[in-house]
Amino acid sequence: MRRLGSVQRKMPCVFVTEVKEEPSTKREHQPFKVLATETLSHKALDADIYSALPTEKVDGTCCYITTYKGQPYLWARLDRKPNKLAEKKFKNYLQSKQNSKEFFWNVEEDFKPVPECWIPAKEIEQLNGNPMPDENGHIPGWVPVEKHNKQYCWHSSVVNYEFEVALILQHHPDDPGLLEISAVPLSDLLEQTLELIGTNINGNPYGLGSKKHPLHLLIPHGAFQIRNLPTLKHNDLLSWFEGCREGKIEGIVWHCNDGCLIKVHRHHLGLCWPIPDTYMNSKPVIINMNLNNSLLTKTWRQL
């Protein structure tokens, strides 16, 4: 499994963006849209976007696999957010951003508590050993997914810690037009980030499972490479999303040679998401468990 960039911070848009005072189609009750201009961003150009690897942006919730209690573990995304007083101050600062003063955070006092096992995301900035919030006022981080934690029950449904495996959806190794669900050793996924998708995640845009028979899967970030992407021009990408079968996806993430990740979402181009008949749903799927151990087979059936 090829290792690409890992999602440890908010990804910038490939284009310079602008705010339009129109109701958002992405977030309910948001009175504005963030739309892409026709100008490539400096971050994209600095990361050599033209030689980057384009991949499908999958709509789920971000996860991370790293060691916990001496073994590979699945971790759920948990951002540390400011308390009400600090959040109010920060919003007031953003609304009056014409002043040149910098906003200063007191990490110890301004933020809500997090579990002791919480760890900050790897790529966030640090000041005097303390993780600092991003431009949205959040400190991205992770918490381990314990087996009996009801809050993360759908996360725990895709891992088996006894046998140290995870339920993974990816391309079949011998046929890129075919998807494969398989049990992959967690040790093979160490230090990777993945997207959890399924029945009870983000409104289930891919229509997986049902209320009676929920289905959840992990997709390694960068697993679905895009083969025939047009030139990096606003109108060409817009036409590709609107008119090509491969364009029926949530967005694109470019994995750059320096490890930087750059994205564009359909909403950046004024397009809707979710949509019917996604590209992922058009592909046939096979299940390859290869579970020789009867106890392991039984355990997965119970999940």
C-alpha positions in Angstrom: 0.0 0.0 0.0 1.7 3.2 -1.2 2.1 5.8 1.6 1.1 9.3 0.6 0.6 12.5 2.7 -1.2 12.3 6.0 -4.0 14.7 7.0 -2.6 16.4 10.1 -3.9 19.9 9.5 -6.5 21.9 7.5 -5.8 21.6 3.8 -5.6 24.9 1.8 -7.5 25.3 -1.5 -5.6 25.0 -4.7 -7.1 28.4 -5.8 -7.2 31.7 -4.0 -10.6 31.9 -2.4 -13.1 34.8 -1.8 -16.1 35.1 0.5 -19.5 35.8 -1.2 -22.4 37.0 0.9 -24.8 34.3 -0.1 -26.2 31.4 1.9 -23.8 28.4 2.0 -24.8 25.2 0.2 -22.3 23.3 2.3 -23.2 24.4 5.9 -26.7 25.0 7.0 -27.2 28.5 8.6 -23.9 29.8 7.2 -24.8 33.1 5.5 -21.8 33.1 3.2 -20.0 31.0 0.6 -16.2 30.5 0.2 -15.6 30.3 -3.6 -12.5 29.7 -5.7 -11.2 32.5 -7.9 -9.3 31.6 -11.1 -5.9 32.3 -9.5 -3.8 29.4 -8.2 -2.8 30.0 -4.6 0.8 30.7 -3.5 0.8 27.6 -1.3 -0.1 25.4 -4.2 2.6 26.9 -6.4 5.2 26.7 -3.6 4.4 23.0 -3.2 4.9 22.4 -6.9 1.2 21.5 -7.5 1.9 20.7 -11.2 3.9 17.6 -10.2 1.6 16.5 -7.4 -0.5 13.3 -7.4 -4.3 14.1 -7.7 -6.6 11.8 -5.6 -10.2 11.6 -4.8 -11.4 13.6 -1.7 -13.6 11.2 0.2 -16.5 12.4 2.3 -16.3 10.9 5.8 -14.6 11.6 9.1 -10.8 11.7 9.5 -9.0 9.0 11.5 -5.4 8.2 12.3 -3.5 5.0 13.1 -0.7 5.1 15.6 0.5 3.3 18.7 -1.5 3.2 22.0 -1.0 0.8 24.9 1.8 -0.7 23.0 -0.1 -1.7 19.9 -1.4 -0.1 16.7 -4.7 1.7 17.4 -7.3 3.6 15.5 -7.7 7.3 16.7 -10.6 9.5 16.0 -10.4 13.2 15.1 -11.1 15.5 18.1 -10.3 19.2 17.8 -9.7 21.1 20.9 -12.0 24.2 20.8 -12.1 27.5 22.6 -14.5 28.0 25.5 -17.4 30.4 25.1 -15.6 33.5 26.3 -12.5 32.9 24.2 -14.6 32.1 21.2 -16.5 35.3 21.5 -13.3 37.3 21.7 -11.9 35.5 18.6 -15.1 36.1 16.6 -15.0 39.8 17.5 -11.4 39.9 16.4 -12.2 38.3 13.0 -15.0 40.7 12.4 -12.7 43.7 13.0 -9.7 42.2 11.2 -8.9 45.5 9.5 -6.9 46.3 12.6 -3.3 45.0 12.3 -3.1 43.6 15.8 -2.4 39.9 16.2 -4.8 37.7 18.2 -3.1 36.1 21.2 -4.3 32.8 22.6 -3.8 31.6 26.2 -3.8 27.9 25.5 -4.1 26.9 29.2 -7.1 29.1 29.9 -8.9 29.7 26.5 -9.7 26.1 25.5 -12.1 23.4 26.7 -10.5 20.4 28.4 -9.9 17.3 26.4 -9.3 13.7 27.6 -5.9 12.9 29.0 -5.2 10.5 26.2 -5.7 13.3 23.6 -2.7 14.1 21.4 -2.3 17.1 19.1 -2.0 16.6 15.3 1.6 16.3 14.1 1.8 19.3 11.8 0.3 22.0 14.0 2.5 24.9 15.2 4.0 24.8 18.7 4.9 27.7 21.0 7.0 26.9 24.0 6.0 23.3 23.8 2.3 24.1 23.6 0.2 23.2 20.5 -1.3 26.4 19.0 -4.7 26.8 17.3 -5.1 27.1 13.5 -6.7 30.0 11.7 -10.1 28.8 12.7 -9.2 28.8 16.4 -9.1 25.0 16.8 -6.3 22.7 17.8 -6.6 19.6 15.7 -5.9 16.4 17.5 -6.8 12.7 18.1 -8.2 10.4 20.7 -7.8 6.6 20.7 -10.9 4.6 19.8 -11.6 2.3 22.7 -13.6 -0.8 22.0 -16.5 -0.1 24.3 -16.7 3.7 23.9 -20.3 4.4 22.7 -19.3 7.8 21.3 -17.0 6.1 18.8 -19.0 2.9 18.2 -18.9 3.3 14.4 -15.2 3.8 14.5 -14.7 0.7 16.6 -16.9 -1.3 14.2 -14.1 -1.2 11.6 -11.2 -2.5 13.8 -10.5 -5.7 15.7 -7.8 -5.1 18.3 -7.5 -8.7 19.3 -6.3 -9.6 15.8 -4.9 -6.1 15.1 -6.8 -5.7 11.7 -8.9 -3.0 10.1 -11.7 -3.2 7.5 -10.3 -1.3 4.5 -11.9 -0.3 1.1 -9.4 0.3 -1.7 -8.7 -0.5 -5.3 -8.1 -4.2 -6.1 -4.3 -4.6 -6.6 -4.8 -6.2 -10.0 -7.7 -4.2 -11.4 -8.1 -0.5 -10.8 -11.7 -0.6 -12.0 -12.6 -2.9 -9.1 -12.9 -2.0 -5.4 -12.0 -4.5 -2.7 -13.0 -4.7 1.0 -10.4 -6.6 3.0 -9.0 -7.0 6.5 -5.6 -5.2 6.6 -3.1 -5.5 9.5 -3.1 -2.3 11.5 0.7 -2.5 11.6 0.6 -1.9 7.8 -1.3 1.3 8.3 0.8 2.9 11.1 1.2 6.7 10.9 -1.4 6.9 8.1 -4.6 8.9 8.1 -7.8 7.4 6.7 -11.4 8.4 6.1 -14.2 6.6 7.9 -17.3 6.3 5.7 -20.6 4.6 6.1 -24.2 4.5 7.2 -23.9 6.8 10.2 -21.1 9.1 9.0 -21.8 12.6 7.4 -25.2 11.7 6.2 -23.9 8.7 4.3 -23.4 10.3 0.9 -22.4 6.9 -0.6 -25.5 5.1 0.6 -23.7 2.3 2.4 -25.7 -0.1 4.5 -29.0 0.6 6.3 -30.3 1.4 9.7 -30.9 -2.3 10.4 -27.6 -3.4 8.8 -25.1 -0.5 9.1 -21.8 -0.7 7.2 -18.7 1.3 7.8 -15.3 1.2 6.1 -11.9 2.9 6.2 -10.3 4.4 3.1 -6.6 5.3 3.3 -6.1 8.9 2.2 -4.8 9.0 -1.3 -6.0 5.5 -2.1 -8.2 6.6 -5.1 -5.9 8.2 -7.6 -7.3 10.3 -10.4 -5.9 9.3 -13.8 -7.3 11.8 -16.3 -7.5 15.1 -14.6 -7.6 18.2 -16.9 -5.3 21.2 -16.6 -5.2 23.2 -13.4 -7.6 25.9 -14.6 -10.8 26.9 -12.9 -13.1 26.4 -15.9 -11.5 23.1 -17.0 -11.9 21.6 -13.5 -15.5 22.9 -13.3 -16.3 21.2 -16.6 -14.6 18.0 -15.4 -16.7 17.9 -12.2 -19.9 18.6 -14.1 -19.4 16.5 -17.2 -17.1 13.5 -16.5 -18.0 10.3 -14.9 -14.8 10.4 -12.8 -15.8 13.9 -11.7 -18.7 12.6 -9.6 -16.7 13.0 -6.4 -16.6 15.3 -3.5 -13.4 17.0 -4.4 -9.7 16.5 -5.2 -6.7 16.3 -2.9 -3.2 16.8 -4.5 -0.4 15.0 -2.7 2.7 17.1 -3.2 6.3 15.9 -3.2 7.1 17.9 -0.1 4.2 16.2 1.8 1.9 19.1 1.5 -1.8 18.4 0.8 -3.8 20.8 -1.4 -7.5 20.5 -2.1 -10.5 21.7 -4.0 -14.1 20.9 -3.0 -17.1 21.0 -5.4 -18.5 23.8 -3.2 -15.4 25.9 -4.0 -16.6 25.8 -7.6 -20.2 26.5 -6.8 -21.3 22.9 -7.3 -23.5 20.8 -5.1 -22.5 17.9 -2.8 -23.7 15.3 -2.0 -24.9 14.1 -5.4 -26.7 11.0 -6.7 -24.7 8.2 -8.4 -21.2 9.0 -7.2 -18.2 7.6 -9.0 -17.4 5.4 -6.1 -20.8 3.8 -6.3 -20.4 3.0 -10.0 -17.6 0.5 -9.3 -18.1 -3.2 -8.6 -16.8 -4.4 -5.2 -15.4 -7.7 -4.0 -14.9 -8.9 -0.4 -11.6 -10.6 0.3 -11.4 -11.5 3.9 -9.2 -14.6 3.7 -10.0 -15.3 7.3 -8.6 -18.8 8.0 -9.1 -18.4 11.8 -12.7 -19.3 12.7 -12.6 -17.0 15.8 -11.6 -14.0 13.6 -14.4 -14.8 11.2 -16.9 -15.0 14.0 -15.7 -11.7 15.5 -16.1 -9.8 12.2 -19.6 -11.2 11.8 -20.5 -9.8 15.2 -19.3 -6.2 14.3 
